[in-house]
Amino acid sequence: MGFFILGLFLAYYGLYALHLWKNRPGRPDIAAHAGRIPRR
């Protein structure tokens, strides 16, 4: 059971890190694909 919870935690952390990586500053084109309006 512990491994299952650890797996869920790692998966959630991975998705959160990927979200931050896609929305990092300096790449308005990727931010637009994520559903955000690029700042000009």
N, C-alpha and C positions, 0 to 999 in steps of 0.2 A: 504494500500500500504506500509505503514511503517513496518508493521509486516512481509510482504513478503521480503523486503530488509533486515530486521534484521535476518530473517530465512536464507537467502542466505549467509549473513556474518558469522553467527554461523556455518553453514555447511562447508563453506570454511575454517574457522579457525580450525574446528574439523579435517578436512582432512589434513591440514598442520601440526597440532599437531601429528596426527597419523603417518605422514611421518617422522617427526623428531624422534618419539618414535621408529619406525622400524629401522632407520638409526643411532641410538645412539651407541656410541663406546662400545666395550666389547662383542658384539654379532655378530661375522663374519658370522654365519650361517644364521641369519635373513637378514643381509646385502646382502648375496648372493642371497636370494630369491627375494630381491628387485631389482636385476639386477646389483649389484655391485660386483667387484672382491675383495674378502677378503684379507687383508694385512697379511702377515706371519712374 
